[in-house]
Amino acid sequence: MDANGELNKSSSEDIQGLLSLYEASYMGSTEEYILSNAKEITSIHLSRSVSQLSPKLHQKVVDALRLPRHMRMQRLEARRYIEEYANEDDHNPTLLEFAKIDYNMVQSVLQRELLEVTWWWEHLGLSSKLLSLSGSRIELAKAIAILLVIDDIYDTYGSYDDLVLFTEAIQRWDLNEMEQLPEYMRICFEALYNTNNDICDKVMRERGFSVQSYLRKTWIDLAKAYMEETKWVKRDRIPTLKHYIENGVTTSGTYMALVHLFFMVSDGVTSENSQHLLDRYPKFFTLAGTILRLWDDLGTIKEEQEGGDMLSSIHLLMKEKNIACEEEGRKEILQMIYELWNDLNAELVTPDVMLFPMINVALNMSRASQVVYQHNDDSYLTGVENHVEYLFYKPIDI
């Protein structure tokens, strides 16, 4: 690029170089205008050149334009790249074999974790009533399983009056409050209470201090946010887009998940610095949660509408900006996601080394959001099933 930010002739003909610059531009933050300009220029040149490229380079460019590498889920991208690298004429056979072995070894670890969580779930009793780092993933999976049941209770099973009682029981965090709840709510609250205590005991053994108040707060915030959505529906009230997203970040489970992981993966965590960091959820928690909420709305809008839920960021944005076409609304939501990624990238340069592992967790959560919700199938679950198969069950042939 010259001093004016334009490509010279030789650069515009170097497709591999343009592709590398395009990928690098997605590492930029909001105020990095040179990278922003590079993103726009390389996108235009790559899009124009697609039809003239060799089959191998054509596929690389198409994949990158569809989703840049920085935004892809790491384990799925590792598998995809192993397959791509195997087709390169100059690939190193030894390196390729080690990469395949590594992928399959990690997959076997994930399978063992899945077995442990499945055993826990089957013995918890909820499924019959309602339809190192490894340990952190297992504990988080337990918390998310409880979250999904609570989500169903607020969305499907609970009457308004019972949901008021359920929310109050969680806010008071007292097993004595269970007596006034229906049986299925009692079972859920007891499972939440006991699972939370188990996780707190684990952190106490490993960290040496109690995190009960921090984890409990995330569940209370979650219940209050679910109840807020319930009130919108009951009172036929339409929130602003800003209010909807702020509340939706909480109901997405982002704060709950990231606070749990904060105490399980961060080094140097103490009761003192935890108080400072979690008095207010860090910015990158909110950024990742907003990306998750927006991808969720983009991916599930059809299913939600069929179920009678008309509230989504897409429709609220269309209403506030007087947009008549849903496709135009979807494009604006996608642009919001890309802008949030710029802000999230900026968090990577944090001076606080202790937070860096958690920022990476937030990045990976944002990548996983896209994997779960962006696809072209009639139902988003079809795409998820394929990804699960590659992650957990289908090894790479060696």
N, C-alpha and C positions, 0 to 999 in steps of 0.2 A: 504494500500500500504506500502511495506517495504522501507528500506533506498535506495534501487536501483530503486524505482518506479514501482515495480512489485506487482501483487496481490498475496496474500497467498491463500491457498486452501479454507479456511473458507470464506474469502471475495468473492472469485470467485463464490461461491455457493449461496451467498446472493443476489438474483436477485433484490429485492426491494432496497437494499443498493446500488447496482451497478447502478440502474436506477436513484437514487437520486444523486449519484456522477456524472453520465453522464449529468444530467440536470444542475447541479451546474457548470460543466466545461464550459458551454456555456456563463457563466457570466465573463469568464476570458478575459484579454486583451493580446496584442501581446507578451509581455515579461514575462507573467506568465507561465513559462515552466512546472511547476508541474501540473497545470490545463490542459495545452495542452496535456501532457502525459496521464493524467487521461482520457481525451476525447478519445484519440486513443485506450487506453486499454479497457475502458468500452464499446466502440462501438464494438470492436471485440468480447468481451465476450457476450454481449447482442445479437448480431447478431447470434452467434453460438447457443444460448440457446432458441431462439424463438420457434422452433418446439416442445420443451419439456415442455412448460409452460401451466398453466391452462388458459382457455379461457379469463378470465378477465385480468390476468397479461399479457397474450399474446398481447391483444389489446393495453394495456398501452405501452408496449415496442415497438410494431410496430409503434404506433403514435409518440412516442418520437424519434425513429430513422428516421422517415420521416421528422419531424420538431420538434426540442426541444421547450419546453414551453416558454423560454425567447424570442423566435422569433415569437410567435403567437400573432395575433391581440387580444387585451385584451377583448373586448366585446364578440367576437365570442368564445374566450377561456372560458370566464365566462359561457356562455351557455353550451358549451361542457362539462365543468367540473361539472356543476349542474346536467346534465344528468348522468355523470359518478358517481358522489357522491350518487345519488338516488339509484344506483344499489349496493352500498356497504352495507354489512349485518349489520354493526354497525353504520349506519348514524343516525344523530340526526334529527328527523322529524320536530322539530320546526325551527332549523337552516335552513333546506332545504326549508321550506315554506317561510321564510323571504328572502332567496336568490332568490327564484322565484318571489316574490313580488317586490323586488328591481329591478330585470332585467326588469320586465314588466313596472315598473314606469319609468325607464330610457328610455325604448322604446317609451313610450307615449310622453316624452319630445322631442325625436328625430322626432317623427311624426309631432308635432306642428311646429318644426323648418323647416321641409321639406315643410309643407304647406305654411309657410311664404316665403321661397325661391322660391317655385313654383309660388306663386302669383306675386312676384317681376319679375320673368323671363317672365311670360305671359304679363305683362304690360310694359316690357322693349322695345319690338318691334323687337328684333333680331330674334326670332324664326320664324317669318313670312317671314323674308328676307333671312335667311340662315337656310338650314336644321339643467351679470355675465359671464361665459364661454360660455353659450348658445349663447349670442350675437356674440361672436367671431367666433363660428362655422358658424353662418348665414352670417356674413360679408365675411368670407373666401370662403364660397360656392359661393357667388356672384362673387368674384374675379376669382375663378376657372372657373365659367361659361363663363366669358369673355375670359379667357385664351383659352378655348376649341374652341371658335369661331375664335380667332386669329390663332390658330393652323390650323384650316380648311382653313382659307384664304391663309396662306403660303403653305399648302400642296396641296390644291385642286383648289381653286377658282381663285387665283390671277395670272395674267400674270407677267412676270419678270419686265417689266417697271412699272406696277402699284405697285408691291411690293416694288420697290425702292422708289416710292413716299410715300407709306404707312409707310415705315420704317422712312423716313425723317420726316414725319408728327408727328410720335410718339416721335422721338428724339427732335423735336422743341417744342412739347407739346403746340401747339397753335391751337385753333379751326379755325382760319383763314386759316390754311393749308388744311382744309377739301375740299375747293372748287375745287381743282384739282383732287380729288379722285373720283372713281366710287361710285355710290349711296350706294352699300352694304358696302364699306369701310368707307364711311362717317358715316353711321349709327353705325358701330362698333366702330370707333374712338370716336364718341360723347358719346356712352354708356360707353366706357372705361374712358373717361375724367370725366364724371359726377359721375360714380360709385366710382372712385378713390377719387373725392372731397367729396362725402358722407362719405366714410370711414375715410378720414382725419378729417372731421368735428366731427365725433364721437370720434375719439382719442383726438382731441383738447378739447372737452367737458369733457372727462374723465381724461386726463393726463395734460392738461393745456399748451401744446406746439404743434407747427406744425410739422407734419411728412411728409409733402408734398414732400420734396426733396428726402426723403428716399424711399417712395413708388414709386414715379415717376421714380427713378433710376432703380428699379427692372423691370419696364415695358420697359424702354429704353434698358436695357441689354438684355431682352427677345427678343425684336424686332431685335436687332443687331445679336443675336445668330441665330434666325430663318433665317435672311437674309444670314448669313454665310452658312447655310445648302443649301439655294437656290442657292448660287454661286457655291457650290461644284457640284450640279447637272448640272447647266447650262454649267459649264466649264469642265464637265466630270472629275472632280478631286477627288482623293481618299485621305482622310485625314489619318494621323496616328491614331492608337488606342487611344493614349494619348490625342490628339487634339479632336478627336471625343467625348470622354467621357467628357472632360472639357467643351466643347460646349454643349453637351447633358444634363449635369447637369442643365444648364441654361434653355434650351428649355423644360426640364421636368416640369418647373414651381416651382422647389424646393426653389430657392432663393426668388422668388416673394411670395410664400406662407409663408415661415418661417419669412421673414421680417415683413409681415403683422401681423402675430401672435405674433411676438416679442413685438410689441407695444400694443397688446391687452391682453396678458396673463402674462407678466413679471411684477413683483412688483419692485418698486424703479427705474423705467426708467425715465431718465431726458434727456433734450436736450444735456447736456454735456457728459454723459456717452454713449449716443446713438452714438454720433460722433465718439467716440473712438472705440466702438464695431462694427460699421457698415461701417467704412472706407474700411475695407476688410471683406468679409463674413467670419464668424467664421468657424473653421475647421469642427465642427460637422454638420453645414449646408451642406458642401461639401460631407462629408461621407454619410449622409442620401440621398443626391441627386444622388450620384454615385450608391448606392444600388438600388434606384428607377430606374435609367436609365438602369442598367444591368438586373433587373427583367423585365422591360418593353421589352427589346430586346429578352429575353428568352421567354416571353409569347406571343409576337405579330409577331415573325419573319415570320410565315407562311402567315398571313394576309398582312404584309408589302411587302413580295415577290410577292404575287398575285397582289398587287397594283402597282408593278413596282419599289418599293424602295428596293434597294439591299444593302444599307449601314446599317450595324449593328455591334455592338461590337464583336459578334460571328465571322462574316466573316473577320473582320479586324484582330482579334486575330489569326485566322487560317492562314491568309495571312502572318502575321509577324512571326509566329512560324512554318510555313510550315506544318500545320496540315491538313491532307486530309479528315478526318472524322468529319462531323458536330457534331456528338454525343460527340466526344472527345473535341471539342471546347466548347460545352455546359458545360461539366464537369469542364473545366478550368475557365469558367465564374462563375460557382457556387462556386468554390474554392475562387475566388476573392471576392465574396460576403461574404463568411464566414470570410475571413481575414479583410474585411472592418468592420464587426461586432465586431471583436476584438478591432479594433481602436476606434469604437464608444463606446464600453464598457469602454474604458480607459477614455473617456470624462466624465463619471459619477462621477469621483472623483475630479471634478473641485473645486478649492477653492472659486470660485465666486458663492455665494448662489443665486444671482439674475439670473444667467444663468441656474440654475438647472431645472426650469419648461420647458425651451425651449429645453434642452437636452432630457427631457422626450418626448416632442413633436417630436423631431427628431427620437427618438426610435420608437414611435408609427407610424410615417410616414414610416419607414423602414419595420415595421411589416405589415402595410396595403399594401405596395408594393407587398409583397409575396402573400397576400390574393388575390389581383387583378390578378396577372399574373402567379402564379404557380398552375397548375392543369393538368389533363390528357385529357380534352375534346378537340375536334377538334377546337373549337373556345373559346377563353378566356372569351367571354361575357357570355357564359352559366354558368360558375362558378360564375361570379360576380353577376348574377341575383339571384342565390341561396343564396349567402351571404347577399344581400340586403333584400331579403325576411325575413331572420332570424333576421337581425338587426332592420328593420323598421316595418314589418307587422305581423309577426307570433309570438304571445306571447307564453310563456310557460304555459302549463296547470297546474293549481294548484289543 
